[in-house]
């Protein structure tokens, strides 16, 4: 999935109401440094994504030695080694 700048800065109240509008670079940095830790979504395709359900529904993900992070769960290419 691709980072959607407009979606990201308009989806979250703290970013939408910031004193200074975030530039694209600032929004990317915010996502990388804060958004990932807070499991913030970065495009509209993830609006209905339920991370906890997803990793608990599939046996290979539930039983994986290393739990799949939120950001990795959003990117199926990152966990093809589990199959």
C-alpha positions in Angstrom: 0.0 0.0 0.0 1.1 3.5 -0.7 1.2 6.3 1.9 -1.6 8.8 1.1 -0.5 12.2 2.3 -3.9 13.9 1.9 -5.7 11.0 3.6 -3.2 10.9 6.5 -3.2 14.6 7.4 -7.0 14.8 7.0 -8.0 11.6 8.8 -6.5 12.5 12.2 -7.8 15.5 14.2 -4.4 16.3 15.7 -2.9 16.6 12.3 -5.8 18.3 10.7 -6.0 20.9 13.4 -2.2 21.5 13.7 -1.2 25.2 13.8 1.0 24.6 10.8 -0.1 22.3 8.0 2.3 19.4 7.7 4.3 19.2 4.5 4.5 15.8 2.7 7.9 15.2 4.3 6.7 16.2 7.7 3.7 13.9 7.4 5.9 11.0 6.3 8.2 11.6 9.2 5.3 11.8 11.6 4.0 8.5 10.3 7.4 6.8 10.6 8.2 8.1 14.0 4.7 8.3 15.7 2.0 6.9 13.4 3.5 3.4 13.2 3.7 3.1 17.0 0.1 4.2 17.3 -1.1 1.9 14.5 -2.4 4.8 12.5 -3.7 4.0 9.1 -2.1 5.7 6.1 -4.6 5.2 3.3 -8.4 4.9 2.9 -8.1 1.2 2.0 -7.2 0.5 5.6 -10.2 2.3 7.1 -12.0 -1.0 7.9 -8.9 -3.1 8.6 -9.1 -4.9 11.9 -5.5 -5.8 12.8 -6.3 -7.9 15.9 -8.9 -9.9 14.0 -6.6 -10.4 11.1 -3.6 -11.8 13.0 -5.8 -14.0 15.1 -8.0 -15.4 12.3 -5.2 -16.9 10.2 -3.5 -19.9 11.9 -0.1 -19.2 10.2 -0.1 -15.6 11.6 -1.5 -16.6 15.0 1.2 -19.3 15.4 4.1 -17.4 13.9 7.2 -17.3 16.0 7.4 -13.6 15.6 4.1 -11.7 15.8 3.3 -9.7 12.8 3.4 -5.9 13.4 0.6 -3.7 12.4 2.6 -2.1 9.6 3.7 -5.5 8.3 0.1 -6.8 8.4 -0.8 -3.8 6.1 1.7 -5.0 3.6 1.2 -8.7 2.6 4.5 -8.8 0.7 6.3 -8.6 4.0 5.1 -11.9 5.4 5.1 -14.2 2.4 7.8 -16.2 4.2 5.1 -17.5 6.6 3.3 -19.4 3.9 
